[in-house]
Amino acid sequence: MTILQLYELFLHNPKVTTDSRNCPRGSIFFALKGAHFDGNLFAQKALDSGCTYAVIDNPDYYTGERTVLVDDALKALQELAHRHRKVMKIPIIGITGTNGKTTTKELLAAVLSTKFNVLYTEGNLNNQIGVPLTLLRLNHEHEMAVIEMGASHPGDIKELVDIVNPNYGLITNVGYAHLDGFGSFENVVKTKGELYDYIRHIRGTIFIKKEDEILQAMAKGIEQVTYGYGESSFASGQIVSNDPFLTFDWKQQGKLHTVETQLIGEYNIDNVLAAVAVGRYFKIPAERISRAISAYEPTNNRSQLVKTEKNVLIVDAYNANPTSMKVALANFASLSETPKAVILGDMLELGDESDTLHKEVIEQLKTAQFDQVLLCGKNFSKVCKAYPTFETTEELMAFIQNNPLTGYHILIKGSHSMALEKTITLL
């Protein structure tokens, strides 16, 4: 079956699923494969559960006209999404970056939604599967879209921008992450820059931090809408306070706007100024921009403030890499509250640089002189003798149970698979 024929089926059944446990009536199931699963095995179950069609790529599972046989189910999903995007000719902002891309995406969506009907990436659906699924949610009521794109290997962003065809681009920053997949920092830069390459090719526009030398070097020849700290930027602002929540000022036509956010961390100044720049560019009134940023509340263990009966927690356990770890620790050290405890988990996927980068975190901890430090994971355990270390989260939790922390402000940060959020119930 051709993509045009598949698109005709989609127009009459405009819901897509890849999970045979979630099969709304009138939907199309795509039988995707992974390292430990084969969606073809569940095609018939999906049809029995409510799907109108099942797209398969193994002829052994063909059961009639409701099963659609293609060469590659994932590629068919991506091509279908690309076709749908071409039909829906709305402006799309593509976002990538090492840190802050999800928060920036959420802030952009909050600001833009005060004026437009906006589709935006839900949660962290930012990969080769999540991006097509997001695009296929586009309908004729949407006026704009904000699509987040993640990468862990060279070429990932090019693959995604070729599906999304964004009109605008925003790279939050470039840092040390997924070095196991990228191989080097230079490959991280090159891969993130694939978004700029596409925008340059179509003569589109990027939103960019004026003071970021790495991004500016990558952005030659592209129309820029800048944000930053100097008044020469299209959107300029300054931190007013950060203890624990970020408050900042920004100017428009000489008028100063002060915004109290629900974001923890002075590093979020770049994210909020990006949202200001996008809001201004799309002619959203200043008061709406400020209100939307002020109302945004982070979720999903991303720098969330959690108050328990015993402690005040900053839960930043969704992800961690050397760049985000460094700024999170520096920010926590700058806060006035005492005493302070730090619970850190391993930073994963760092390849040959892992030992060196974990040692750098330990040196930063020594300089900061926190009142209590607990480290978790095989990487920290391998290189650290200065602080209590635990190879598993379960060992860490057992220690906390036997040695309770009370009256502390506690930063909890680590890679997602470390699952440090499990410690919250003990704190």
For each residue, the residues with C-beta under 8 A, 3 or more apart:
1: 5 6 68 69 70
2: 5 6
3: 6 7 76 79 80 83
4: 7 8 83
5: 1 2 8 9
6: 1 2 3 9 10 55 68 70 76 80
7: 3 4 10 11 80 83 84
8: 4 5 11 12
9: 5 6 12 13 28 52 53 68
10: 6 7 13 14 16 28 80 84 136
11: 7 8 14
12: 8 9
13: 9 10 26 27 28 52 53
14: 10 11 26 136 139
15: 24 26 27 28
16: 10 27 28 30 77 80 133 136
17: 20 22 23 24 27 28 29 30 46 51
18: 29 30 32 39 77 129 133
19: 22 23
20: 17 23 29 39 42 43 45 46 49
21: 49
22: 17 19
23: 17 19 20 27 29 46 49 50 51
24: 15 17 27 50
25: 50 52
26: 13 14 15 50 52
27: 13 15 16 17 23 24 50 51 52
28: 9 10 13 15 16 17 51 52 53 54 55
29: 17 18 20 23 39 42 43 46 47 51 53 54 55
30: 16 17 18 39 54 55 73 74 76 77
31: 38 39 40 42 43 46 54 55 56 57 58 61 73
32: 18 39 73 74 77 129
33: 37 38 39 40 57 73 74
34: 37 38
35:
36:
37: 33 34 41
38: 31 33 34 41 58
39: 18 20 29 30 31 32 33 42 43 56 73
40: 31 33 43 56 57 58 60 61 73
41: 37 38 61
42: 20 29 31 39 45 46
43: 20 29 31 39 40 46 47 54 56 61 63 67
44: 47 48 54 61 63
45: 20 42 48 49
46: 17 20 23 29 31 42 43 49 50 51 54
47: 29 43 44 51 53 54 63 66 67
48: 44 45
49: 20 21 23 45 46
50: 23 24 25 26 27 46
51: 17 23 27 28 29 46 47 54
52: 9 13 25 26 27 28 66
53: 9 13 28 29 47 66 67 68
54: 28 29 30 31 43 44 46 47 51 66 67 68
55: 6 28 29 30 31 67 68 70 73 76 77
56: 31 39 40 43 59 61 62 67 68 69 70 73
57: 31 33 40 69 70 71 72 73 76
58: 31 38 40 61
59: 56 62 69
60: 40
61: 31 40 41 43 44 56 58 67
62: 56 59 67 69
63: 43 44 47 66 67
64: 67
65:
66: 47 52 53 54 63
67: 43 47 53 54 55 56 61 62 63 64
68: 1 6 9 53 54 55 56
69: 1 56 57 59 62
70: 1 6 55 56 57 73 75 76
71: 57 75 76
72: 57 75 76
73: 30 31 32 33 39 40 55 56 57 70 76 77
74: 30 32 33 77 78 128 129
75: 70 71 72 78 79
76: 3 6 30 55 57 70 71 72 73 79 80
77: 16 18 30 32 55 73 74 80 81 129 132 133
78: 74 75 81 82 128 132 163
79: 3 75 76 82 83
80: 3 6 7 10 16 76 77 83 84 132 136
81: 77 78 84 85 131 132 133 135 136 163
82: 78 79 85 86 132 135 162 163 164 165
83: 3 4 7 79 80 86 87
84: 7 10 80 81 87 88 135 136 138
85: 81 82 88 92 135 138 163 164 165
86: 82 83 89 165
87: 83 84
88: 84 85 138 139 140 142
89: 86
90: 138 142 143 144 145
91: 144 145 167 168
92: 85 144 145 146 147 164 165 166 167 168
93: 108 144 145 146 147 166 167 168 169 170 207 278
94: 147 149 160 161 164 166 168 169 170 195 198
95: 101 104 105 108 146 147 148 149 169 170 171 172
96: 101 148 149 150 151 157 170 171 172 192 195
97: 100 101 104 170 171 172 173 174 192
98: 101 172 173 174 175 176 177 188 192 321 323 324
99: 172 173 175 177 267 321 323 324 327
100: 97 103 104 172 173 267 268 270 271
101: 95 96 97 98 104 105 126 148 150 172
102: 105 106 124 126 148 302
103: 100 106 107 263 268 271 298 302 303
104: 95 97 100 101 107 108 170 172 271 274 275
105: 95 101 102 108 109 120 121 146 148
106: 102 103 109 110 120 296 298
107: 103 104 110 111 271 272 274 275 292 293 296
108: 93 95 104 105 111 112 120 146 170 274 275 278
109: 105 106 112 113 118 120 146
110: 106 107 113 114 275 292 293 295 296
111: 107 108 114 275 276 278 279 284 288 289 292 293
112: 108 109 115 116 118 144 146 278 279 282 284
113: 109 110 116 117 118 292
114: 110 111 279 284 288 289 291 292
115: 112 282 283 284 288
116: 112 113 143 144 282
117: 113 141 142 143 144
118: 109 112 113 142 143 144 145 146
119: 134 137 138 142 144 145 146
120: 105 106 108 109 134 145 146 147 148
121: 105 124 125 126 130 131 134 146 147 148
122: 125 134
123: 300
124: 102 121 130 148 150 300
125: 121 122 129 130 131 133 134 148
126: 101 102 121 130 131 148 149 150
127: 130 131 150 156
128: 74 78 131 132 156 159 160
129: 18 32 74 77 125 132 133
130: 121 124 125 126 127 133 134
131: 81 121 125 126 127 128 134 135 147 149 160 163 164
132: 77 78 80 81 82 128 129 135 136 163
133: 16 18 77 81 125 129 130 136 137
134: 119 120 121 122 125 130 131 137 145 147
135: 81 82 84 85 131 132 138 145 147 163 164
136: 10 14 16 80 81 84 132 133
137: 119 133 134
138: 84 85 88 90 119 135 142 145
139: 14 88 142
140: 88
141: 117
142: 88 90 117 118 119 138 139 145
143: 90 116 117 118
144: 90 91 92 93 112 116 117 118 119 282
145: 90 91 92 93 118 119 120 134 135 138 142
146: 92 93 95 105 108 109 112 118 119 120 121
147: 92 93 94 95 120 121 131 134 135 164 166
148: 95 96 101 102 105 120 121 124 125 126
149: 94 95 96 126 131 156 157 160 161 164 195
150: 96 101 124 126 127 156
151: 96 156 157 160 178 191 192
152: 156 178 181 182 349
153: 156 178 181 182 191
154: 182 183 187 190 191
155: 158 159 191 194
156: 127 128 149 150 151 152 153 159 160 191
157: 96 149 151 160 161 191 192 193 194 195
158: 155 161 162 191 194 197 198
159: 128 155 156 162 163
160: 94 128 131 149 151 156 157 163 164
161: 94 149 157 158 164 165 166 194 195 198
162: 82 158 159 165 198
163: 78 81 82 85 131 132 135 159 160
164: 82 85 92 94 131 135 147 149 160 161
165: 82 85 86 92 161 162 198 202
166: 92 93 94 147 161 169 195 198 199 204
167: 91 92 93 202 204 205
168: 91 92 93 94 199 204 205 206 207
169: 93 94 95 166 195 196 198 199 204 205 206 207
170: 93 94 95 96 97 104 108 206 207 208 274 278
171: 95 96 97 174 192 193 195 196 206 208 215 218
172: 95 96 97 98 99 100 101 104 270 271 274
173: 97 98 99 100 209 212 214 215 270 323
174: 97 98 171 188 189 192 214 215
175: 98 99 188 321 322 323 324
176: 98 179 185 188 321 322 323 350 353 357
177: 98 99 188 321 322 323 349
178: 151 152 153 181 182 188 321 349
179: 176 182 183 184 185 188 349 350 351 352 353
180: 348 349 350 351
181: 152 153 178 349
182: 152 153 154 178 179 185 187 188 191
183: 154 179 187 351
184: 179 187 188
185: 176 179 182 188 189
186: 189 190
187: 154 182 183 184 190 191
188: 98 174 175 176 177 178 179 182 184 185 191 192
189: 174 185 186 192 193 214 218
190: 154 186 187 193 194
191: 151 153 154 155 156 157 158 182 187 188 194
192: 96 97 98 151 157 171 174 188 189 195 218
193: 157 171 189 190 196 197 218
194: 155 157 158 161 190 191 197 198
195: 94 96 149 157 161 166 169 171 192 198 199
196: 169 171 193 199 200 206 218 219 222
197: 158 193 194 200 201
198: 94 158 161 162 165 166 169 194 195 201 202 204
199: 166 168 169 195 196 202 204 205 206 222
200: 196 197 203 204 221 222
201: 197 198
202: 165 167 198 199
203: 200 223
204: 166 167 168 169 198 199 200 222 223
205: 167 168 169 199 222 223 224 225
206: 168 169 170 171 196 199 219 222 223 224 225
207: 93 168 169 170 224 225 226 227 274 277 278 281
208: 170 171 212 215 216 219 224 225 226 227
209: 173 212 215 226 227 228 270 273 274
210: 216 226 227 228 230 232 233
211: 228 229 230
212: 173 208 209 215 216
213: 216 217
214: 173 174 189 217 218
215: 171 173 174 208 209 212 218 219
216: 208 210 212 213 219
217: 213 214 220
218: 171 189 192 193 196 214 215
219: 196 206 208 215 216 222 224
220: 217
221: 200
222: 196 199 200 204 205 206 219
223: 203 204 205 206
224: 205 206 207 208 219
225: 205 206 207 208 234 235 277 278 281
226: 207 208 209 210 232 233 234 235 277
227: 207 208 209 210 233 234 235 236 237 270 273 274 276 277
228: 209 210 211 233 235 236 273
229: 211 233 236 237 238
230: 210 211 233 236
231: 236 251
232: 210 226 236
233: 210 226 227 228 229 230 236 277
234: 225 226 227 277 280 281
235: 225 226 227 228 250 273 274 276 277 280
236: 227 228 229 230 231 232 233 250 251 273
237: 227 229 248 249 250 251 269 272 273 276
238: 229 248 249
239: 242 246 247 248 266 269
240: 247 248 249 258
241: 246 247
242: 239 245 246 247 265 266 331 334 335
243: 335 336 337
244: 264 305 314 335 337
245: 242 260 261 262 263 264 305
246: 239 241 242 261 263 264 265 266 268 269 272
247: 239 240 241 242 258 259 260 261
248: 237 238 239 240 258 259 261 269 272 273
249: 237 238 240 256 257 258 259
250: 235 236 237 256 257 259 273 276 290
251: 231 236 237 254 255 256 257
252: 255 257 280 286
253:
254: 251
255: 251 252 286
256: 249 250 251
257: 249 250 251 252 286 287 289 290
258: 240 247 248 249
259: 247 248 249 250 272 290 293 294
260: 245 247 294
261: 245 246 247 248 268 272 293 294 296
262: 245 294 295 296 297 298
263: 103 245 246 268 271 272 296 298 303
264: 244 245 246 268 298 303 304 305 314 331
265: 242 246 268 303 327 328 331
266: 239 242 246 269 331 334
267: 99 100 270 271 327 328 331
268: 100 103 246 261 263 264 265 271 272 303
269: 237 239 246 248 266 272 273
270: 100 172 173 209 227 267 273 274
271: 100 103 104 107 172 263 267 268 274 275
272: 107 237 246 248 259 261 263 268 269 275 276 293
273: 209 227 228 235 236 237 248 250 269 270 276 277
274: 104 107 108 170 172 207 209 227 235 270 271 277 278
275: 104 107 108 110 111 271 272 278 279 289 292 293
276: 111 227 235 237 250 272 273 279 280 289 293
277: 207 225 226 227 233 234 235 273 274 280 281
278: 93 108 111 112 170 207 225 274 275 281 282
279: 111 112 114 275 276 282 284 288 289 292
280: 234 235 252 276 277 283 284 286 289
281: 207 225 234 277 278
282: 112 115 116 144 278 279
283: 115 280
284: 111 112 114 115 279 280 288 289
285: 288 289
286: 252 255 257 280 289 290
287: 257 290 291
288: 111 114 115 279 284 285 291 292
289: 111 114 257 275 276 279 280 284 285 286 292 293
290: 250 257 259 286 287 293 294
291: 114 287 288 294 295
292: 107 110 111 113 114 275 279 288 289 295 296
293: 107 110 111 259 261 272 275 276 289 290 296
294: 259 260 261 262 290 291
295: 110 262 291 292
296: 106 107 110 261 262 263 292 293
297: 262
298: 103 106 262 263 264 302 303 304
299: 302 304
300: 123 124 318
301: 304 315 316 317 318 421
302: 102 103 298 299 316 318
303: 103 263 264 265 268 298 314 315 316 328
304: 264 298 299 301 314 315 316
305: 244 245 264 312 313 314 315
306: 312 313 314 315 424
307: 312 313
308: 311 312 313 424 427
309:
310: 404 405 406 407 427
311: 308 341 405 406 407 408 409 410 427
312: 305 306 307 308 337 408 409 410
313: 305 306 307 308 409 410 411 412 424 427
314: 244 264 303 304 305 306 332 409 410 411 412
315: 301 303 304 305 306 412 421 424
316: 301 302 303 304 320 324 328 411 412 413
317: 301 345 412 413 414 416 418 419 420 421
318: 300 301 302 416
319: 324 415 416
320: 316 324 325 328 344 345 346 347 413 414 415 418
321: 98 99 175 176 177 178 324 325 347 350 415
322: 175 176 177 325 326 347 350 357 360 361
323: 98 99 173 175 176 177 326 327
324: 98 99 175 316 319 320 321 327 328 413
325: 320 321 322 328 329 344 347 361 413
326: 322 323 329 330 360 361 364
327: 99 265 267 323 324 330 331
328: 265 267 303 316 320 324 325 331 332 411 413
329: 325 326 332 333 342 361 364 365 368 411 413
330: 326 327 333 334 364 368
331: 242 264 265 266 267 327 328 334 335
332: 314 328 329 335 340 342 368 370 411
333: 329 330 340 368 370
334: 242 266 330 331
335: 242 243 244 331 332 340 409
336: 243
337: 243 244 312 340 409
338: 371 409
339: 371 372 407 408 409
340: 332 333 335 337 370 371 372 408 409 410 411
341: 311 370 371 372 373 374 405 408 409 410 411
342: 329 332 365 370 372 373 374 410 411 413
343: 374 375 376 396 410 411 412 413 414 420 423
344: 320 325 361 365 373 374 375 376 380 411 413 414
345: 317 320 375 376 377 380 393 413 414 415 418 420
346: 320 358 376 377 378 379 380 414 415 418
347: 320 321 322 325 350 354 357 358 361 379 414 415
348: 180 379 415 417 418
349: 152 177 178 179 180 181 415
350: 176 179 180 321 322 347 353 354 357 379
351: 179 180 183 354
352: 179
353: 176 179 350 356 357
354: 347 350 351 357 358 379
355: 358 359 379 382 383
356: 353 359 360
357: 176 322 347 350 353 354 360 361
358: 346 347 354 355 361 362 379 380 382 383 384
359: 355 356 362 363 383
360: 322 326 356 357 363 364
361: 322 325 326 329 344 347 357 358 364 365
362: 358 359 365 366 380 383 384 386 387
363: 359 360 366 367
364: 326 329 330 360 361 367 368
365: 329 342 344 361 362 368 370 373 386 387
366: 362 363 369 386
367: 363 364
368: 329 330 332 333 364 365
369: 366
370: 332 333 340 341 342 365 373
371: 338 339 340 341 408
372: 339 340 341 342 405 408
373: 341 342 344 365 370 387 388
374: 341 342 343 344 387 388 389 390 396 399 400
375: 343 344 345 380 381 384 387 388 389 390
376: 343 344 345 346 380 389 390 391 392 393 395 396 414 418 420
377: 345 346 380 381 390 391 414 415 418
378: 346 381 382 391
379: 346 347 348 350 354 355 358 382 383
380: 344 345 346 358 362 375 376 377 383 384 389
381: 375 377 378 384 389 390 391
382: 355 358 378 379
383: 355 358 359 362 379 380
384: 358 362 375 380 381 387 389
385:
386: 362 365 366
387: 362 365 373 374 375 384
388: 373 374 375 399
389: 374 375 376 380 381 384
390: 374 375 376 377 381 393 395 396 399
391: 376 377 378 381 395
392: 376 395 396
393: 345 376 390 396 397 418 419 420 422 423
394: 397 398
395: 376 390 391 392 398 399
396: 343 374 376 390 392 393 399 400 420 423
397: 393 394 400 401 422 423 426
398: 394 395 401 402
399: 374 388 390 395 396 402 403
400: 374 396 397 403 404 405 423 426 427
401: 397 398 404 426
402: 398 399
403: 399 400
404: 310 400 401 426
405: 310 311 341 372 400 408 410 427
406: 310 311
407: 310 311 339
408: 311 312 339 340 341 371 372 405
409: 311 312 313 314 335 337 338 339 340 341
410: 311 312 313 314 340 341 342 343 405 427
411: 313 314 316 328 329 332 340 341 342 343 344
412: 313 314 315 316 317 343 420 421 423 424 427
413: 316 317 320 324 325 328 329 342 343 344 345 420
414: 317 320 343 344 345 346 347 376 377 418 420
415: 319 320 321 345 346 347 348 349 377 418
416: 317 318 319 419
417: 348
418: 317 320 345 346 348 376 377 393 414 415
419: 317 393 416 422
420: 317 343 345 376 393 396 412 413 414 423
421: 301 315 317 412 424
422: 393 397 419 425
423: 343 393 396 397 400 412 420 426 427
424: 306 308 313 315 412 421 427
425: 422
426: 397 400 401 404 423
427: 308 310 311 313 400 405 410 412 423 424
